[in-house]
Amino acid sequence: MAHRRADHGAVAERPAGHPVAHLDMRGVALRIRSLVVEYDHLEHRAHKPTLNGLAIALASAAGLAGSVQVAVMGRFGGRVGVLEALVFSTGVQLVLAALILLAARGGIGGLHHVFRTPAWMWIGGIMGLTVVSSITFAQPRLGATATIGILIAGQLIAGAVIDRFGLFGVDRIDISAPRAIGIVLLGIGAGLSLVR
């Protein structure tokens, strides 16, 4: 045991200029760099659209959450006012998103790069405000079913156009016959949902 300790001590006390010390440091730096590159590759690589189980589950959860949001925000806006409900719900979303970012990244992550991105990428926030304020106003007047139907129809039509022309830098996806039929049927369904 004493002999092993002596060996460890000898390795730890190698001078900085020792060739093995240089190799050890280069190996550590190389491993760290490869981990950072691999993480960056996994997180930011461009994915071709595929039917991924997790993506479908999250999209379904978003659909359910959106339906609940329509009903709740309509009631909330009726109690405190549309703009007041919008400000409060946006504040809750901001706080929760900040906490998730801090927990996942251990800090602000890449948030400091925001102002170096093209300004058109910021319109996601404006679109979010438009969605929440619109459903808060529309739900008490149209009902949850009609509001959700119109919302989904609008999203599907806009999504098809974005995919078809590759807008905002997304991968281009042609509108197939089944997709076109689905859009038409959803539009008809949204119109029928207005009938009471």
Summary of the structure (lengths in Angstrom):
residues: 196
radius of gyration: 26.2
end to end distance: 85.6
largest distance: 88.4
contacts: 435
relative contact order: 0.07
helix: 82%
strand: 0%
